[in-house]
C-alpha cells in the first residue's frame, strides 16, 4: 500500500509543473517536500524490512545446511559402524570355517 502511494505521488510530481512559483503560489511547495520526505522514509523502511527478512532467510538456510551436514555425518558414522560389524562378522565366519 505504501509503495502504491509513493508511486502515485511520484507520478503527480512528474506531471505537474516543477516551477517553484507554481508550487508556492498554491502553497503546495512545503506539502510536496514533506510528502516526498515521508515517501523516502516509507521506502527506506520497506527496504530495511526486506533486508531484515533476507538476513533471517540466510540464517534459516545456514541452519538447514548445518542440520543436513550433521545428519550426513551421523549417517556416515552409522554406515562405518555397519561396515565394521560386517567385517567383524566375516572374520568370525572365517574363524568358524577354519575350525571346521
Backbone as JSON, one array per atom type, in Angstrom:
{
  "sequence": "XXXXXXXXXXXXXXXXXXXXXXXXXXXXXXXXXXXXXXXXXXXXXXXXXXXXXXXXXXXXXXXXXXXXXXXXXXXXXXXXXXXXXXXXXXXXXXXXXXXX",
  "N": [[0.82, -1.19, 0.0], [1.89, 1.24, 0.86], [3.96, 1.6, -0.96], [2.48, 1.87, -3.24], [1.2, 4.3, -2.77], [3.45, 5.93, -2.74], [4.3, 5.66, -5.38], [2.15, 6.87, -6.72], [2.33, 9.52, -5.79], [4.84, 10.22, -6.77], [4.3, 10.11, -9.49], [2.41, 12.18, -9.74], [4.03, 14.36, -9.02], [5.75, 14.36, -11.18], [4.15, 14.95, -13.42], [2.99, 17.41, -12.93], [3.69, 20.96, -13.15], [7.08, 21.98, -12.51], [7.91, 24.35, -11.53], [9.0, 26.51, -8.99], [7.54, 28.81, -8.43], [4.96, 28.13, -9.2], [4.29, 26.11, -7.35], [4.64, 27.5, -4.9], [2.77, 29.51, -5.23], [0.42, 28.2, -4.9], [0.81, 27.31, -2.42], [1.78, 24.8, -2.03], [4.35, 23.88, -2.06], [5.8, 23.27, 0.32], [4.18, 21.22, 1.23], [4.47, 19.24, -0.73], [7.24, 18.76, -0.49], [7.34, 17.79, 2.12], [5.75, 15.51, 1.83], [7.33, 14.08, 0.02], [9.55, 13.56, 1.62], [8.37, 11.91, 3.52], [7.64, 9.77, 1.89], [10.18, 8.89, 1.09], [11.12, 7.96, 3.57], [9.26, 5.91, 4.04], [9.82, 4.16, 1.9], [12.5, 3.57, 2.51], [12.05, 2.27, 4.92], [10.61, 0.02, 4.03], [12.61, -1.18, 2.51], [14.47, -1.79, 4.53], [12.99, -3.66, 5.95], [12.79, -5.67, 4.04], [15.54, -6.29, 3.78], [16.04, -7.21, 6.38], [14.37, -9.45, 6.43], [15.62, -10.95, 4.44], [18.07, -11.44, 5.68], [17.19, -13.05, 7.8], [16.23, -15.24, 6.36], [18.64, -16.1, 5.2], [19.95, -16.95, 7.55], [18.23, -19.04, 8.31], [18.55, -20.78, 6.14], [21.29, -21.33, 6.41], [21.17, -22.62, 8.86], [19.62, -24.87, 8.16], [21.4, -26.07, 6.39], [23.49, -26.74, 8.15], [22.14, -28.59, 9.74], [21.63, -30.58, 7.85], [24.3, -31.26, 7.21], [25.1, -32.27, 9.68], [23.37, -34.46, 9.88], [24.25, -35.97, 7.71], [26.84, -36.57, 8.59], [26.19, -38.2, 10.78], [24.92, -40.31, 9.45], [27.11, -41.22, 7.94], [28.72, -42.18, 10.04], [27.06, -44.23, 10.99], [26.99, -45.91, 8.75], [29.72, -46.54, 8.61], [29.92, -47.89, 11.02], [28.21, -50.09, 10.5], [29.68, -51.3, 8.47], [31.98, -52.06, 9.9], [30.81, -53.91, 11.63], [29.96, -55.83, 9.8], [32.48, -56.59, 8.8], [33.59, -57.64, 11.12], [31.82, -59.76, 11.58], [32.34, -61.25, 9.29], [34.98, -61.97, 9.8], [34.6, -63.63, 12.03], [33.09, -65.65, 10.84], [35.0, -66.63, 9.07], [36.85, -67.67, 10.92], [35.27, -69.67, 12.08], [34.9, -71.33, 9.88], [37.53, -72.05, 9.43], [38.04, -73.53, 11.74], [36.39, -75.68, 11.42]],
  "CA": [[0.0, 0.0, 0.0], [2.74, 2.43, 0.95], [4.68, 1.76, -2.22], [1.5, 2.35, -4.21], [1.07, 5.74, -2.51], [4.69, 6.57, -3.18], [4.29, 5.7, -6.84], [1.19, 7.86, -7.2], [2.88, 10.85, -5.51], [5.93, 10.46, -7.73], [3.66, 10.37, -10.78], [1.84, 13.53, -9.67], [5.13, 15.32, -9.02], [6.35, 14.41, -12.52], [3.29, 15.53, -14.45], [2.68, 18.8, -12.62], [4.83, 21.85, -13.39], [8.09, 21.94, -11.47], [8.29, 25.71, -11.2], [8.75, 26.87, -7.59], [6.49, 29.82, -8.37], [3.68, 27.43, -9.27], [4.03, 25.44, -6.07], [4.49, 28.5, -3.85], [1.52, 30.26, -5.43], [-0.66, 27.38, -4.36], [1.17, 26.92, -1.05], [1.98, 23.36, -2.01], [5.77, 23.53, -2.09], [6.18, 22.59, 1.57], [3.4, 19.98, 1.32], [5.12, 18.26, -1.61], [8.53, 18.39, 0.1], [7.04, 16.96, 3.29], [5.29, 14.22, 1.33], [8.48, 13.39, -0.56], [10.36, 13.07, 2.73], [7.64, 10.77, 4.1], [7.75, 8.67, 0.92], [11.55, 8.37, 1.21], [11.2, 7.19, 4.82], [8.49, 4.69, 3.86], [10.59, 3.28, 1.01], [13.65, 3.1, 3.29], [11.52, 1.3, 5.88], [10.32, -1.21, 3.29], [13.9, -1.78, 2.14], [15.08, -2.4, 5.72], [12.2, -4.86, 6.25], [13.22, -6.69, 3.07], [16.89, -6.71, 4.15], [15.91, -7.99, 7.6], [13.8, -10.74, 6.04], [16.66, -11.68, 3.7], [19.04, -11.91, 6.67], [16.56, -14.17, 8.51], [16.2, -16.37, 5.43], [20.01, -16.6, 5.13], [20.22, -17.71, 8.78], [17.47, -20.28, 8.25], [19.22, -21.66, 5.16], [22.54, -21.78, 7.03], [20.77, -23.6, 9.88], [19.22, -26.09, 7.46], [22.62, -26.69, 5.85], [24.23, -27.38, 9.24], [21.38, -29.78, 10.13], [21.9, -31.58, 6.81], [25.68, -31.73, 7.38], [25.11, -33.09, 10.89], [22.7, -35.72, 9.55], [25.16, -36.73, 6.82], [27.91, -37.09, 9.43], [25.63, -39.32, 11.55], [24.73, -41.42, 8.5], [28.44, -41.75, 7.65], [29.13, -42.98, 11.2], [26.25, -45.44, 11.01], [27.49, -46.77, 7.66], [31.03, -47.04, 9.04], [29.64, -48.89, 12.07], [27.68, -51.28, 9.84], [30.8, -51.94, 7.76], [32.84, -52.74, 10.87], [30.07, -55.09, 12.1], [30.05, -56.82, 8.72], [33.85, -57.1, 8.77], [33.74, -58.47, 12.32], [31.08, -61.0, 11.33], [33.08, -62.01, 8.27], [36.15, -62.56, 10.47], [34.1, -64.74, 12.85], [32.73, -66.74, 9.91], [36.26, -67.19, 8.58], [37.4, -68.48, 12.01], [34.45, -70.87, 12.22], [35.21, -72.2, 8.73], [38.88, -72.59, 9.64], [37.97, -74.52, 12.82], [35.71, -76.88, 10.93]],
  "C": [[0.87, 1.26, 0.0], [3.51, 2.67, -0.34], [3.75, 2.28, -3.31], [1.29, 3.86, -4.04], [2.29, 6.49, -3.01], [4.72, 6.71, -4.69], [3.32, 6.76, -7.36], [1.68, 9.28, -6.94], [4.0, 11.2, -6.48], [5.36, 10.8, -9.11], [3.1, 11.78, -10.82], [2.94, 14.58, -9.76], [5.76, 15.45, -10.4], [5.46, 15.14, -13.52], [2.93, 16.98, -14.18], [3.9, 19.67, -12.88], [5.79, 21.87, -12.21], [8.56, 23.32, -11.05], [8.0, 26.01, -9.73], [7.65, 27.91, -7.44], [5.1, 29.17, -8.39], [3.32, 26.82, -7.91], [3.8, 26.45, -4.95], [3.19, 29.27, -3.99], [0.34, 29.48, -4.87], [-0.39, 26.98, -2.91], [1.47, 25.44, -0.91], [3.44, 22.95, -1.93], [6.17, 22.74, -0.84], [5.42, 21.27, 1.72], [4.07, 18.89, 0.49], [6.45, 17.81, -1.01], [8.33, 17.48, 1.3], [6.6, 15.57, 2.85], [6.44, 13.42, 0.75], [9.36, 12.81, 0.53], [9.7, 11.85, 3.37], [7.75, 9.55, 3.19], [9.14, 8.04, 1.01], [11.7, 7.51, 2.45], [10.45, 5.87, 4.68], [9.25, 3.69, 2.99], [11.8, 2.72, 1.76], [13.21, 2.06, 4.31], [11.22, -0.03, 5.21], [11.6, -1.93, 2.92], [14.53, -2.45, 3.35], [14.32, -3.65, 6.13], [12.63, -5.99, 5.31], [14.62, -7.2, 3.42], [16.86, -7.59, 5.4], [15.38, -9.38, 7.29], [14.84, -11.59, 5.31], [17.7, -12.23, 4.67], [18.48, -13.1, 7.44], [16.54, -15.42, 7.63], [17.6, -16.97, 5.3], [20.36, -17.43, 6.35], [19.49, -19.04, 8.77], [18.12, -21.27, 7.3], [20.51, -22.2, 5.75], [22.25, -22.83, 8.1], [20.39, -24.92, 9.25], [20.44, -26.82, 6.93], [23.39, -27.39, 6.97], [23.5, -28.62, 9.74], [21.64, -30.91, 9.13], [23.31, -32.15, 6.98], [25.78, -32.64, 8.6], [24.49, -34.46, 10.61], [23.59, -36.59, 8.67], [26.29, -37.34, 7.63], [27.42, -38.29, 10.25], [25.43, -40.54, 10.66], [26.08, -42.06, 8.16], [28.93, -42.63, 8.79], [28.36, -44.29, 11.27], [26.73, -46.42, 9.94], [28.83, -47.37, 8.05], [30.86, -48.11, 10.11], [29.13, -50.18, 11.47], [28.78, -52.03, 9.12], [31.69, -52.68, 8.74], [32.14, -53.97, 11.45], [30.15, -56.19, 11.07], [31.44, -57.43, 8.67], [34.1, -58.03, 9.96], [33.04, -59.81, 12.13], [31.8, -61.87, 10.31], [34.3, -62.68, 8.9], [35.73, -63.74, 11.33], [33.74, -65.94, 11.98], [33.99, -67.41, 9.4], [36.88, -68.09, 9.64], [36.62, -69.78, 12.16], [34.74, -71.85, 11.09], [36.58, -72.84, 8.93], [38.87, -73.66, 10.72], [37.32, -75.8, 12.34], [36.62, -77.57, 9.96]]
}
